[in-house]
Amino acid sequence: MRHDPRLEQPARHGIARPGRPVVKIAASPEIVTLQGQSRFSLVPAQSNILEMTDKPSKRPSDPAQSAAAPAVAGKRPSKAAPRALTKAEIAEVFRRFQEAVPVPKGELNSTNAFTFLVAVVLSAQATDVGVNKATPALFALADSPEKMVALGEDRVRDLIKTIGLFRTKAKNVIALSKRLVEDFGGRVPDNRADLESLPGVGRKTANVVLNHSFGQPVIAVDTHIFRVSNRIPLARGKTPLEVELGLEKVVPAAFKQHAHHWLILHGRYVCKARKPECQRCLISDLCRWPDKTTL
């Protein structure tokens, strides 16, 4: 991975904790590099753009994990939630993300809006890498709703059997393909309501498709964005929908088109659930999370 000297960050201010010494946080960020035309990553890793299945962190002070946790008798109260970033600070967060990766790309392979929709549906509870291993053979045989229906559920199931929940997903892929043929002229709809009416498609999947395939400036909140938004914090919320609506309000319009991918990448490869790599975070000096890590 190449190092970009433009992204050098000065040593961070010490962070004092009650009863603990001051800890110095130094950042040495690395520029994100594009790998191929449709994939990119910060470091070698495997994750999924859609799943909300990360095991919760055991840190009770993590706002993203403990926001909805009830008070327990005999337990020490959680730390006071840090104040949200200002408009100027939020703009600076996304300016740095944009400087690192001007045009981020998703990691699911597809050939058109239909195959992307199918790939996103298959990626629930699975990794993008795992989906990408199964879909080439599937899409070679069926890259349209009509061809998918003709292929049939049994054949689809055999082709995607390496993916988790493949039986249910095969049913959904055939069912949504039939709906597209019967109700939408074989085309993927470009609005959330119609997308959510399809089998296997919820709000998050619909937002991913709208952003990727139709260029709409919407934000699909997955487990990574939920965690990152609460930690920094950009927009707090106890549910993905609360965070989504909060981000819609605070993310500057100039950055909203790619905000979804920038935040996913940050959460997937830097601001991880269990071992966040704060020492190389581009925005460590702006982030107000009280439990930053050090080397």
Phi and psi in degrees as GROMACS dihedral restraints (atoms count N, CA, C in turn):
[ dihedral_restraints ]
;  ai    aj    ak    al  type     phi  dphi    fc
    3     4     5     6     1   -78.9    20    10
    4     5     6     7     1   145.7    20    10
    6     7     8     9     1   -98.3    20    10
    7     8     9    10     1   130.2    20    10
    9    10    11    12     1  -102.7    20    10
   10    11    12    13     1   110.8    20    10
   12    13    14    15     1   -61.9    20    10
   13    14    15    16     1   -19.1    20    10
   15    16    17    18     1   -67.3    20    10
   16    17    18    19     1   -20.4    20    10
   18    19    20    21     1   -97.0    20    10
   19    20    21    22     1     7.8    20    10
   21    22    23    24     1   -57.9    20    10
   22    23    24    25     1   134.0    20    10
   24    25    26    27     1  -118.1    20    10
   25    26    27    28     1   142.4    20    10
   27    28    29    30     1   -69.5    20    10
   28    29    30    31     1   162.8    20    10
   30    31    32    33     1   -58.6    20    10
   31    32    33    34     1   141.1    20    10
   33    34    35    36     1   -80.9    20    10
   34    35    36    37     1   161.1    20    10
   36    37    38    39     1   -67.9    20    10
   37    38    39    40     1   151.2    20    10
   39    40    41    42     1   -64.5    20    10
   40    41    42    43     1   150.6    20    10
   42    43    44    45     1  -115.9    20    10
   43    44    45    46     1   116.8    20    10
   45    46    47    48     1   -91.5    20    10
   46    47    48    49     1   136.7    20    10
   48    49    50    51     1  -123.8    20    10
   49    50    51    52     1   146.3    20    10
   51    52    53    54     1   -55.9    20    10
   52    53    54    55     1   126.6    20    10
   54    55    56    57     1    76.2    20    10
   55    56    57    58     1     6.3    20    10
   57    58    59    60     1  -126.9    20    10
   58    59    60    61     1   154.8    20    10
   60    61    62    63     1   -71.9    20    10
   61    62    63    64     1   162.8    20    10
   63    64    65    66     1   -70.4    20    10
   64    65    66    67     1   135.7    20    10
   66    67    68    69     1  -112.9    20    10
   67    68    69    70     1   131.9    20    10
   69    70    71    72     1   -88.2    20    10
   70    71    72    73     1   135.3    20    10
   72    73    74    75     1  -114.2    20    10
   73    74    75    76     1   120.5    20    10
   75    76    77    78     1  -112.2    20    10
   76    77    78    79     1   140.0    20    10
   78    79    80    81     1  -112.2    20    10
   79    80    81    82     1   136.8    20    10
   81    82    83    84     1  -136.4    20    10
   82    83    84    85     1    71.4    20    10
   84    85    86    87     1   -67.4    20    10
   85    86    87    88     1   154.7    20    10
   87    88    89    90     1  -118.1    20    10
   88    89    90    91     1   141.4    20    10
   90    91    92    93     1   -72.1    20    10
   91    92    93    94     1   144.5    20    10
   93    94    95    96     1   -75.6    20    10
   94    95    96    97     1   134.9    20    10
   96    97    98    99     1  -113.1    20    10
   97    98    99   100     1   139.9    20    10
   99   100   101   102     1   -77.7    20    10
  100   101   102   103     1   136.0    20    10
  102   103   104   105     1  -118.8    20    10
  103   104   105   106     1    98.7    20    10
  105   106   107   108     1    83.3    20    10
  106   107   108   109     1  -170.5    20    10
  108   109   110   111     1   -91.5    20    10
  109   110   111   112     1   -19.1    20    10
  111   112   113   114     1  -128.1    20    10
  112   113   114   115     1     9.7    20    10
  114   115   116   117     1  -135.9    20    10
  115   116   117   118     1   151.6    20    10
  117   118   119   120     1  -158.9    20    10
  118   119   120   121     1   158.8    20    10
  120   121   122   123     1  -160.6    20    10
  121   122   123   124     1   159.2    20    10
  123   124   125   126     1   -85.5    20    10
  124   125   126   127     1   -45.4    20    10
  126   127   128   129     1  -141.8    20    10
  127   128   129   130     1   161.6    20    10
  129   130   131   132     1   -61.0    20    10
  130   131   132   133     1   121.8    20    10
  132   133   134   135     1  -164.0    20    10
  133   134   135   136     1   163.9    20    10
  135   136   137   138     1  -130.0    20    10
  136   137   138   139     1   130.5    20    10
  138   139   140   141     1  -158.8    20    10
  139   140   141   142     1  -175.2    20    10
  141   142   143   144     1  -131.0    20    10
  142   143   144   145     1   134.8    20    10
  144   145   146   147     1   -66.9    20    10
  145   146   147   148     1   -21.4    20    10
  147   148   149   150     1  -111.4    20    10
  148   149   150   151     1   -28.4    20    10
  150   151   152   153     1   -70.1    20    10
  151   152   153   154     1   144.6    20    10
  153   154   155   156     1  -113.2    20    10
  154   155   156   157     1    50.2    20    10
  156   157   158   159     1  -120.1    20    10
  157   158   159   160     1    10.7    20    10
  159   160   161   162     1   -56.8    20    10
  160   161   162   163     1   136.3    20    10
  162   163   164   165     1   -67.1    20    10
  163   164   165   166     1   137.1    20    10
  165   166   167   168     1   -64.8    20    10
  166   167   168   169     1   142.9    20    10
  168   169   170   171     1   -66.5    20    10
  169   170   171   172     1   147.9    20    10
  171   172   173   174     1   -85.1    20    10
  172   173   174   175     1    -1.7    20    10
  174   175   176   177     1   -75.2    20    10
  175   176   177   178     1   111.9    20    10
  177   178   179   180     1   -69.1    20    10
  178   179   180   181     1   -13.4    20    10
  180   181   182   183     1   -91.7    20    10
  181   182   183   184     1    -1.6    20    10
  183   184   185   186     1   -77.7    20    10
  184   185   186   187     1   112.3    20    10
  186   187   188   189     1   -58.1    20    10
  187   188   189   190     1   -33.6    20    10
  189   190   191   192     1   -71.1    20    10
  190   191   192   193     1   -23.9    20    10
  192   193   194   195     1  -102.0    20    10
  193   194   195   196     1   -24.4    20    10
  195   196   197   198     1  -114.3    20    10
  196   197   198   199     1    10.2    20    10
  198   199   200   201     1   -58.9    20    10
  199   200   201   202     1   -36.2    20    10
  201   202   203   204     1  -103.7    20    10
  202   203   204   205     1     5.6    20    10
  204   205   206   207     1   -75.2    20    10
  205   206   207   208     1   130.4    20    10
  207   208   209   210     1   -74.1    20    10
  208   209   210   211     1   156.6    20    10
  210   211   212   213     1   -68.3    20    10
  211   212   213   214     1   141.1    20    10
  213   214   215   216     1  -118.2    20    10
  214   215   216   217     1   133.4    20    10
  216   217   218   219     1   -59.2    20    10
  217   218   219   220     1   135.8    20    10
  219   220   221   222     1    86.7    20    10
  220   221   222   223     1    -8.2    20    10
  222   223   224   225     1   -92.6    20    10
  223   224   225   226     1   146.6    20    10
  225   226   227   228     1   -69.8    20    10
  226   227   228   229     1   139.0    20    10
  228   229   230   231     1   -63.5    20    10
  229   230   231   232     1   150.1    20    10
  231   232   233   234     1   -66.7    20    10
  232   233   234   235     1   157.9    20    10
  234   235   236   237     1   -64.8    20    10
  235   236   237   238     1   152.1    20    10
  237   238   239   240     1   -61.7    20    10
  238   239   240   241     1   136.6    20    10
  240   241   242   243     1   -64.7    20    10
  241   242   243   244     1   134.2    20    10
  243   244   245   246     1   -67.9    20    10
  244   245   246   247     1   153.1    20    10
  246   247   248   249     1   -70.3    20    10
  247   248   249   250     1   151.6    20    10
  249   250   251   252     1   -68.4    20    10
  250   251   252   253     1   157.7    20    10
  252   253   254   255     1   -68.7    20    10
  253   254   255   256     1   153.6    20    10
  255   256   257   258     1   -76.4    20    10
  256   257   258   259     1   169.4    20    10
  258   259   260   261     1   -58.8    20    10
  259   260   261   262     1   -41.8    20    10
  261   262   263   264     1   -65.8    20    10
  262   263   264   265     1   -40.1    20    10
  264   265   266   267     1   -67.6    20    10
  265   266   267   268     1   -40.2    20    10
  267   268   269   270     1   -63.2    20    10
  268   269   270   271     1   -41.7    20    10
  270   271   272   273     1   -61.8    20    10
  271   272   273   274     1   -37.8    20    10
  273   274   275   276     1   -68.4    20    10
  274   275   276   277     1   -37.0    20    10
  276   277   278   279     1   -55.6    20    10
  277   278   279   280     1   -51.1    20    10
  279   280   281   282     1   -74.9    20    10
  280   281   282   283     1   -26.4    20    10
  282   283   284   285     1   -63.5    20    10
  283   284   285   286     1   -40.5    20    10
  285   286   287   288     1   -69.2    20    10
  286   287   288   289     1   -40.5    20    10
  288   289   290   291     1   -60.0    20    10
  289   290   291   292     1   -43.6    20    10
  291   292   293   294     1   -65.3    20    10
  292   293   294   295     1   -38.4    20    10
  294   295   296   297     1   -63.3    20    10
  295   296   297   298     1   -37.6    20    10
  297   298   299   300     1   -73.2    20    10
  298   299   300   301     1   -44.3    20    10
  300   301   302   303     1  -136.9    20    10
  301   302   303   304     1    91.3    20    10
  303   304   305   306     1   -57.2    20    10
  304   305   306   307     1   -42.4    20    10
  306   307   308   309     1  -131.2    20    10
  307   308   309   310     1    88.1    20    10
  309   310   311   312     1   -69.8    20    10
  310   311   312   313     1   151.1    20    10
  312   313   314   315     1  -122.7    20    10
  313   314   315   316     1   151.6    20    10
  315   316   317   318     1   -76.2    20    10
  316   317   318   319     1   167.3    20    10
  318   319   320   321     1  -104.5    20    10
  319   320   321   322     1    -4.0    20    10
  321   322   323   324     1   -84.5    20    10
  322   323   324   325     1   131.3    20    10
  324   325   326   327     1   -83.1    20    10
  325   326   327   328     1   138.4    20    10
  327   328   329   330     1  -160.0    20    10
  328   329   330   331     1   167.6    20    10
  330   331   332   333     1  -117.5    20    10
  331   332   333   334     1   -18.0    20    10
  333   334   335   336     1  -161.2    20    10
  334   335   336   337     1  -178.1    20    10
  336   337   338   339     1   -62.2    20    10
  337   338   339   340     1   -36.7    20    10
  339   340   341   342     1   -67.8    20    10
  340   341   342   343     1   -48.7    20    10
  342   343   344   345     1   -66.3    20    10
  343   344   345   346     1   -30.5    20    10
  345   346   347   348     1   -67.7    20    10
  346   347   348   349     1   -42.9    20    10
  348   349   350   351     1   -57.5    20    10
  349   350   351   352     1   -45.9    20    10
  351   352   353   354     1   -62.7    20    10
  352   353   354   355     1   -43.1    20    10
  354   355   356   357     1   -61.6    20    10
  355   356   357   358     1   -40.2    20    10
  357   358   359   360     1   -66.9    20    10
  358   359   360   361     1   -41.7    20    10
  360   361   362   363     1   -61.6    20    10
  361   362   363   364     1   -40.9    20    10
  363   364   365   366     1   -69.8    20    10
  364   365   366   367     1   -24.8    20    10
  366   367   368   369     1   -78.9    20    10
  367   368   369   370     1   -10.7    20    10
  369   370   371   372     1   -61.8    20    10
  370   371   372   373     1   129.7    20    10
  372   373   374   375     1    62.0    20    10
  373   374   375   376     1    26.8    20    10
  375   376   377   378     1  -148.6    20    10
  376   377   378   379     1   163.1    20    10
  378   379   380   381     1   -87.4    20    10
  379   380   381   382     1   153.5    20    10
  381   382   383   384     1   -60.0    20    10
  382   383   384   385     1   -38.0    20    10
  384   385   386   387     1   -61.4    20    10
  385   386   387   388     1   -44.0    20    10
  387   388   389   390     1   -64.0    20    10
  388   389   390   391     1   -40.1    20    10
  390   391   392   393     1   -65.4    20    10
  391   392   393   394     1   -42.9    20    10
  393   394   395   396     1   -64.5    20    10
  394   395   396   397     1   -23.1    20    10
  396   397   398   399     1   -75.9    20    10
  397   398   399   400     1   -28.4    20    10
  399   400   401   402     1   -93.6    20    10
  400   401   402   403     1   -29.7    20    10
  402   403   404   405     1   -77.2    20    10
  403   404   405   406     1   -25.5    20    10
  405   406   407   408     1   -55.3    20    10
  406   407   408   409     1   -46.3    20    10
  408   409   410   411     1   -66.1    20    10
  409   410   411   412     1   -38.3    20    10
  411   412   413   414     1   -65.5    20    10
  412   413   414   415     1   -48.3    20    10
  414   415   416   417     1   -73.0    20    10
  415   416   417   418     1   -22.2    20    10
  417   418   419   420     1   -67.2    20    10
  418   419   420   421     1   -29.1    20    10
  420   421   422   423     1   -94.2    20    10
  421   422   423   424     1   -29.3    20    10
  423   424   425   426     1  -146.3    20    10
  424   425   426   427     1    99.6    20    10
  426   427   428   429     1  -112.4    20    10
  427   428   429   430     1    17.9    20    10
  429   430   431   432     1  -146.3    20    10
  430   431   432   433     1   159.0    20    10
  432   433   434   435     1   -58.4    20    10
  433   434   435   436     1   -40.3    20    10
  435   436   437   438     1   -62.4    20    10
  436   437   438   439     1   -44.6    20    10
  438   439   440   441     1   -67.9    20    10
  439   440   441   442     1   -34.3    20    10
  441   442   443   444     1   -66.6    20    10
  442   443   444   445     1   -42.4    20    10
  444   445   446   447     1   -63.3    20    10
  445   446   447   448     1   -41.8    20    10
  447   448   449   450     1   -66.0    20    10
  448   449   450   451     1   -32.2    20    10
  450   451   452   453     1   -63.7    20    10
  451   452   453   454     1   -41.3    20    10
  453   454   455   456     1    91.9    20    10
  454   455   456   457     1   155.2    20    10
  456   457   458   459     1   -63.9    20    10
  457   458   459   460     1   -41.5    20    10
  459   460   461   462     1   -61.0    20    10
  460   461   462   463     1   -44.2    20    10
  462   463   464   465     1   -68.5    20    10
  463   464   465   466     1   -40.2    20    10
  465   466   467   468     1   -61.0    20    10
  466   467   468   469     1   -44.7    20    10
  468   469   470   471     1   -58.7    20    10
  469   470   471   472     1   -41.6    20    10
  471   472   473   474     1   -65.7    20    10
  472   473   474   475     1   -34.9    20    10
  474   475   476   477     1   -76.1    20    10
  475   476   477   478     1   -23.8    20    10
  477   478   479   480     1  -114.3    20    10
  478   479   480   481     1    19.0    20    10
  480   481   482   483     1   -67.3    20    10
  481   482   483   484     1   -12.2    20    10
  483   484   485   486     1   -82.0    20    10
  484   485   486   487     1    -7.5    20    10
  486   487   488   489     1   -96.7    20    10
  487   488   489   490     1   140.9    20    10
  489   490   491   492     1   -58.1    20    10
  490   491   492   493     1   145.0    20    10
  492   493   494   495     1    59.0    20    10
  493   494   495   496     1    34.6    20    10
  495   496   497   498     1   -63.6    20    10
  496   497   498   499     1   -30.5    20    10
  498   499   500   501     1   -66.3    20    10
  499   500   501   502     1   -49.1    20    10
  501   502   503   504     1   -64.8    20    10
  502   503   504   505     1   -39.5    20    10
  504   505   506   507     1   -67.2    20    10
  505   506   507   508     1   -36.2    20    10
  507   508   509   510     1   -63.2    20    10
  508   509   510   511     1   -41.2    20    10
  510   511   512   513     1   -62.3    20    10
  511   512   513   514     1   -44.3    20    10
  513   514   515   516     1   -65.5    20    10
  514   515   516   517     1   -39.5    20    10
  516   517   518   519     1   -62.8    20    10
  517   518   519   520     1   -43.4    20    10
  519   520   521   522     1   -68.1    20    10
  520   521   522   523     1   -42.4    20    10
  522   523   524   525     1   -64.9    20    10
  523   524   525   526     1   -43.9    20    10
  525   526   527   528     1   -69.6    20    10
  526   527   528   529     1   -32.0    20    10
  528   529   530   531     1   -65.1    20    10
  529   530   531   532     1   -41.5    20    10
  531   532   533   534     1   -62.9    20    10
  532   533   534   535     1   -42.3    20    10
  534   535   536   537     1   -62.7    20    10
  535   536   537   538     1   -41.0    20    10
  537   538   539   540     1   -62.7    20    10
  538   539   540   541     1   -40.2    20    10
  540   541   542   543     1   -69.0    20    10
  541   542   543   544     1   -45.2    20    10
  543   544   545   546     1   -77.6    20    10
  544   545   546   547     1   -37.5    20    10
  546   547   548   549     1  -110.8    20    10
  547   548   549   550     1   -16.5    20    10
  549   550   551   552     1  -129.9    20    10
  550   551   552   553     1    19.1    20    10
  552   553   554   555     1    62.2    20    10
  553   554   555   556     1    27.0    20    10
  555   556   557   558     1    78.6    20    10
  556   557   558   559     1     9.4    20    10
  558   559   560   561     1  -110.7    20    10
  559   560   561   562     1   147.9    20    10
  561   562   563   564     1   -76.6    20    10
  562   563   564   565     1   124.2    20    10
  564   565   566   567     1   -66.3    20    10
  565   566   567   568     1   153.0    20    10
  567   568   569   570     1  -108.3    20    10
  568   569   570   571     1    29.2    20    10
  570   571   572   573     1  -138.6    20    10
  571   572   573   574     1   151.8    20    10
  573   574   575   576     1   -63.7    20    10
  574   575   576   577     1   -42.0    20    10
  576   577   578   579     1   -60.0    20    10
  577   578   579   580     1   -46.8    20    10
  579   580   581   582     1   -68.5    20    10
  580   581   582   583     1   -39.2    20    10
  582   583   584   585     1   -62.3    20    10
  583   584   585   586     1   -43.4    20    10
  585   586   587   588     1   -68.8    20    10
  586   587   588   589     1   -14.8    20    10
  588   589   590   591     1   -79.4    20    10
  589   590   591   592     1   -10.8    20    10
  591   592   593   594     1   -82.0    20    10
  592   593   594   595     1   144.1    20    10
  594   595   596   597     1   -57.9    20    10
  595   596   597   598     1   133.6    20    10
  597   598   599   600     1    80.2    20    10
  598   599   600   601     1     4.7    20    10
  600   601   602   603     1  -114.8    20    10
  601   602   603   604     1   120.0    20    10
  603   604   605   606     1  -110.2    20    10
  604   605   606   607     1  -171.6    20    10
  606   607   608   609     1   -61.2    20    10
  607   608   609   610     1   -42.3    20    10
  609   610   611   612     1   -64.0    20    10
  610   611   612   613     1   -47.3    20    10
  612   613   614   615     1   -60.8    20    10
  613   614   615   616     1   -43.2    20    10
  615   616   617   618     1   -60.4    20    10
  616   617   618   619     1   -42.9    20    10
  618   619   620   621     1   -65.0    20    10
  619   620   621   622     1   -38.5    20    10
  621   622   623   624     1   -61.8    20    10
  622   623   624   625     1   -44.8    20    10
  624   625   626   627     1   -65.6    20    10
  625   626   627   628     1   -43.4    20    10
  627   628   629   630     1   -61.9    20    10
  628   629   630   631     1   -39.4    20    10
  630   631   632   633     1   -73.3    20    10
  631   632   633   634     1   -47.0    20    10
  633   634   635   636     1   -75.7    20    10
  634   635   636   637     1   -49.2    20    10
  636   637   638   639     1   -88.1    20    10
  637   638   639   640     1   -24.6    20    10
  639   640   641   642     1  -121.1    20    10
  640   641   642   643     1     2.4    20    10
  642   643   644   645     1    66.1    20    10
  643   644   645   646     1    24.7    20    10
  645   646   647   648     1   -83.6    20    10
  646   647   648   649     1   137.7    20    10
  648   649   650   651     1   -79.4    20    10
  649   650   651   652     1    63.1    20    10
  651   652   653   654     1  -110.6    20    10
  652   653   654   655     1   160.3    20    10
  654   655   656   657     1  -120.6    20    10
  655   656   657   658     1   116.3    20    10
  657   658   659   660     1   -89.8    20    10
  658   659   660   661     1   118.5    20    10
  660   661   662   663     1   -91.7    20    10
  661   662   663   664     1   108.3    20    10
  663   664   665   666     1  -101.4    20    10
  664   665   666   667     1  -170.5    20    10
  666   667   668   669     1   -62.2    20    10
  667   668   669   670     1   -34.1    20    10
  669   670   671   672     1   -70.1    20    10
  670   671   672   673     1   -47.6    20    10
  672   673   674   675     1   -65.0    20    10
  673   674   675   676     1   -38.9    20    10
  675   676   677   678     1   -58.5    20    10
  676   677   678   679     1   -45.5    20    10
  678   679   680   681     1   -67.5    20    10
  679   680   681   682     1   -50.3    20    10
  681   682   683   684     1   -62.3    20    10
  682   683   684   685     1   -44.6    20    10
  684   685   686   687     1   -62.5    20    10
  685   686   687   688     1   -37.9    20    10
  687   688   689   690     1   -74.9    20    10
  688   689   690   691     1   -32.6    20    10
  690   691   692   693     1   -73.0    20    10
  691   692   693   694     1   -46.2    20    10
  693   694   695   696     1   -57.8    20    10
  694   695   696   697     1   -45.3    20    10
  696   697   698   699     1   -97.0    20    10
  697   698   699   700     1   145.8    20    10
  699   700   701   702     1   -95.3    20    10
  700   701   702   703     1   -53.9    20    10
  702   703   704   705     1  -144.9    20    10
  703   704   705   706     1   122.6    20    10
  705   706   707   708     1   -86.5    20    10
  706   707   708   709     1   153.9    20    10
  708   709   710   711     1  -175.3    20    10
  709   710   711   712     1   153.1    20    10
  711   712   713   714     1   -92.4    20    10
  712   713   714   715     1   -11.4    20    10
  714   715   716   717     1  -133.8    20    10
  715   716   717   718     1   158.1    20    10
  717   718   719   720     1   -57.0    20    10
  718   719   720   721     1   -36.5    20    10
  720   721   722   723     1   -65.8    20    10
  721   722   723   724     1   -41.8    20    10
  723   724   725   726     1   -60.8    20    10
  724   725   726   727     1   -43.0    20    10
  726   727   728   729     1   -66.3    20    10
  727   728   729   730     1   -43.0    20    10
  729   730   731   732     1   -58.2    20    10
  730   731   732   733     1   -48.7    20    10
  732   733   734   735     1   -66.0    20    10
  733   734   735   736     1   -34.4    20    10
  735   736   737   738     1   -66.9    20    10
  736   737   738   739     1   -43.2    20    10
  738   739   740   741     1   -65.3    20    10
  739   740   741   742     1   -36.8    20    10
  741   742   743   744     1   -58.0    20    10
  742   743   744   745     1   -31.0    20    10
  744   745   746   747     1   -81.8    20    10
  745   746   747   748     1   -34.2    20    10
  747   748   749   750     1  -102.5    20    10
  748   749   750   751     1   -22.2    20    10
  750   751   752   753     1   -73.4    20    10
  751   752   753   754     1   125.1    20    10
  753   754   755   756     1   -58.6    20    10
  754   755   756   757     1   144.2    20    10
  756   757   758   759     1   -56.7    20    10
  757   758   759   760     1   -35.0    20    10
  759   760   761   762     1   -64.6    20    10
  760   761   762   763     1   -21.6    20    10
  762   763   764   765     1  -111.3    20    10
  763   764   765   766     1    -3.5    20    10
  765   766   767   768     1   -67.1    20    10
  766   767   768   769     1   -31.0    20    10
  768   769   770   771     1   -58.8    20    10
  769   770   771   772     1   -41.0    20    10
  771   772   773   774     1  -108.3    20    10
  772   773   774   775     1     3.6    20    10
  774   775   776   777     1   -56.9    20    10
  775   776   777   778     1   -39.9    20    10
  777   778   779   780     1   -54.3    20    10
  778   779   780   781     1   -52.3    20    10
  780   781   782   783     1   -71.3    20    10
  781   782   783   784     1   -39.7    20    10
  783   784   785   786     1   -59.1    20    10
  784   785   786   787     1   -44.3    20    10
  786   787   788   789     1   -69.6    20    10
  787   788   789   790     1   -36.8    20    10
  789   790   791   792     1   -63.0    20    10
  790   791   792   793     1   -46.4    20    10
  792   793   794   795     1   -61.3    20    10
  793   794   795   796     1   -42.0    20    10
  795   796   797   798     1   -62.9    20    10
  796   797   798   799     1   -43.1    20    10
  798   799   800   801     1   -72.9    20    10
  799   800   801   802     1   -32.0    20    10
  801   802   803   804     1   -75.3    20    10
  802   803   804   805     1   -38.6    20    10
  804   805   806   807     1  -116.2    20    10
  805   806   807   808     1   -13.4    20    10
  807   808   809   810     1  -124.7    20    10
  808   809   810   811     1   -62.9    20    10
  810   811   812   813     1   -86.0    20    10
  811   812   813   814     1    64.2    20    10
  813   814   815   816     1   -71.2    20    10
  814   815   816   817     1   161.7    20    10
  816   817   818   819     1   -65.4    20    10
  817   818   819   820     1   -46.8    20    10
  819   820   821   822     1  -100.9    20    10
  820   821   822   823     1   -37.9    20    10
  822   823   824   825     1  -131.6    20    10
  823   824   825   826     1    73.7    20    10
  825   826   827   828     1   -62.7    20    10
  826   827   828   829     1   141.0    20    10
  828   829   830   831     1   -98.6    20    10
  829   830   831   832     1    68.7    20    10
  831   832   833   834     1   -63.2    20    10
  832   833   834   835     1   -27.0    20    10
  834   835   836   837     1   -66.6    20    10
  835   836   837   838     1   -18.3    20    10
  837   838   839   840     1  -120.7    20    10
  838   839   840   841     1    20.2    20    10
  840   841   842   843     1   -77.9    20    10
  841   842   843   844     1   133.9    20    10
  843   844   845   846     1   -66.3    20    10
  844   845   846   847     1   -24.8    20    10
  846   847   848   849     1  -120.3    20    10
  847   848   849   850     1    24.9    20    10
  849   850   851   852     1   -58.3    20    10
  850   851   852   853     1   -35.4    20    10
  852   853   854   855     1   -72.9    20    10
  853   854   855   856     1   -19.3    20    10
  855   856   857   858     1   -94.9    20    10
  856   857   858   859     1   -30.3    20    10
  858   859   860   861     1   -65.6    20    10
  859   860   861   862     1   138.5    20    10
  861   862   863   864     1  -108.3    20    10
  862   863   864   865     1    12.1    20    10
  864   865   866   867     1   -63.0    20    10
  865   866   867   868     1   128.0    20    10
  867   868   869   870     1   -77.2    20    10
  868   869   870   871     1   -11.4    20    10
  870   871   872   873     1  -111.1    20    10
  871   872   873   874     1    42.0    20    10
  873   874   875   876     1   -60.6    20    10
  874   875   876   877     1   147.0    20    10
  876   877   878   879     1   -96.9    20    10
  877   878   879   880     1   162.9    20    10
  879   880   881   882     1  -128.8    20    10
  880   881   882   883     1   170.5    20    10
